[in-house]
């Protein structure tokens, strides 16, 4: 507390807040304008392009820190207006920046993790563009990355839901662009593009929920500004609680899309098609946590509606367990981490659902550190193996000795790894730190934040506690499995045998992130609750005090240790090597299969959820579109209804009139007119306007229906 | 007396200038040098005629701008030059200017550059402008014919190409048919109220001395006649054929100009004359809007030809604009209704011209280069054109930060304020459906390999980039545009 008093006279930097958006905009404009030229002309071009983008991102971190300093003196924050965007009648939506303790926490996380990943990418993309054979795309990557920082900053700094939605869609766009970054690669040459499309469309379903929430909020409150809505919320809730329930549930739909929760999580594992820094930044540390931020930001709405809170908790804790089980059955190093991310997002969503907004945000922060670290290290591992493969290809002696790796060699498959501990020392140690933190062992950051969630669950919803605790056991198990398969034992492929450590530009960001992973727990240690006091200024009444329950902490530590022991038992180097030495025909793909074969099959195939969605939703939807276009509009409406029913019926009617009345009464005149009509028809047919009459009948029919409705109503 | 006549002429001065200019241009064109080597006789390659036509439009626009803020009424209440008509006229004149830019090189390339084309364009424009000022049903009909007949000829200007002739003939026959409904509708309204003047219709309705069935029937037939022009379902069947067959530059003009004029007339007639019957008419408009959005969007999914795709897209967008009309008679909503319709018309015009400019750039002789597949690889080979198309497609879909998003936002807001939640839902869901085929264009351009050929013609490129920049810039600075649109209120003098 004394710290706050000493800086209460601190200068204010709130006015600087627009620069969190402007700096990366400048960076990306620079790289759009000059990036291509620099890359072509200068031998150090890649460094220039990469560092410009990294510095642009780093400057947002500086601004975020200045905002933090300002908030220490004025914790109530302020809204900094920039421009009037939309004004119509009583409604207005402005581009203003909400600077408060919640948004600044997000800004800090986004900017620090973002900057480290930008720097890491300088080294990573240098090899990646060569590996994929198109160095010209180097600049584009950094443009997209800066664009992502822009969108994410707009999202977290918005002072109204409409502007938040702009950022929300912007990060979705960047995600799409970066998943499909190597859009001409992947399965059948379109695998990555398909993954991008899947992410785009799946999250759009969630966005419909967001739009409906926006409509409902506008209808109920007449405004989309945070402050107005939160101020009016209690009285609206008193008048009609249903509308608050609708808003919060629609938002939940949006959360399931963006934060990859059941039932819309399916896009996130496929999103691993993007380059690994993208997986770390967008699909682990920042964008996917936007849903958690949305719920935390809307805390004032959620606390009014226990049913919605219940639903959010249910979705989150179910996802946490569900995804954790799938992670056990994966062999791709990034897929394990992807399902782990889905699972950890489930922890956060469950936390904010229970009303433990601080615990959720706390886990968001620590997860950003350790999962970003894990993904980046995984990228380092993959490139290390690729370097090994490359080394073999270019050394004729080695090439002869070792079996050819072949085009099917998968550098991401953990079965092709092993023994990397001695070959990539730095990567191993930072990976280990990340894994221990994720497994929830004290005193690393992951332990403190996960424990706070478990303690809250234990207090509020005991079933959620059970689900989350089981998920935590699985977490420790699959991380042990992964670390053992990747780093321990003997190498299981020639590429792993010759794997090489990554350059310092990649390992230094890893070490910094590892440091953050070790120390991250400090921001909200029990007894001190720094983050909680900090958030109180924004969330106010929505906060309930976290408690540290020794029993819960001890139990989860013991469970995690047991899971690690179980993992060691199955995958310890001796046993796994013996397993691996068995003849390939007799041996299943994983030792676990000997014990729980069908269950492992279920996890490996992700419960066949993708196949279920195709069969139950996508195929019927495509069939419906085809049906409406081909059958309803064309065959029914055009061919049958117009041509046959209407035109044919009309023809028969006129035939009747012509035959009985015309022929009989005014035969002579009719003959003349008939010939004329035939000639005209012949002329018309010769210019292929045979369908005009049908078109006219359509108009006629429309008139008949409208008149019929109006007059007979 | 003389003063009356002067005021009347003053009221329609922009139209008079445009029409007279067109007559003079017709004569001037005779003396301009012609290219005798051209594939057709009388082909004109000089840019003098289009430049003169553009000058005429600019003059007319200058007069309109000079008169903003001075509403005038002329010819005993038959014509109203007010904020509404000024807004529409400026949009129409801008569309005319863009059309000239799109046409000049294109017509030369197709070997159908004729001076009278620009004259016809100006005549049609004067009809459209007149329509936006009409405050009498007879004037609505007359200006409809004045705008339509030159359009029929323009659709067939690529004669002897059969598809162009077919398009012209189909458009003409069905147009004549639909006009018949309009006249009959006007007749019914006259029979019910004894007048065709909007002012007097309102007066009669207020006195209560009219026949309800006749006036409702009349309103329905007027919807039919004008609904044909703006291509709403089920009066839309001509649209894909006519849009595909007509030369692309003409189609671009047709889809923006005719729609703008048609909606101007619908708005003026219904908001001014029939607000008292909104309880009866709103369900009809609701149904037409919903049907149009659903059918237009779903049918577009099946299209592979870009011109047919844009035709169905234009049908779908007629449905969206129609949404604005639905709450036209509710208390205090008519201003929002008009403003959101006008705003969306601007958004549609910019987006549409951007898309058509790209279509024109890619079109090859003999109607080649118009299949969706011909766009494969455009993103790599002509990144700027592909970017223009991508902006247009995103704006059509309604993705922020494009103008289409802002436009849809206002439309949905108007409809929601009118309490038509179901219609707004249909609008949102059909927008989602539309993403399917709009995004497919982007996918084909950027993610498939191909060797598309595109023209680099200065006028055309200026129009393409200008429209695309307009789509993005206006969405960011949408507030002034919306302010203008909301000033364009409709009221009786």
Interface residues (C-beta under 8 A of the other chain):
Chain A: X84 X85 X86 X87 X88 X89 X91 X165 X166 X169 X180 X183 X184 X190 X193 X197 X204 X208 X211 X212 X215 X218 X219 X625 X626 X628 X629 X630 X633 X634 X684 X687 X688 X689 X691 X692 X694 X695 X696 X698 X699 X701 X702 X703 X706 X707 X709 X710 X711 X713
Chain B: X162 X165 X166 X169 X170 X173 X174 X177 X178 X181 X213 X216 X217 X219 X220 X221 X223 X224 X227 X228 X233 X234 X235 X237 X238 X241 X280 X281 X283 X284 X295 X298 X299 X301 X302 X336 X339 X399 X400 X401 X406 X409 X410 X412 X413 X416 X424 X428 X432 X433 X435 X436 X443 X446 X447 X476 X478 X479 X482 X486
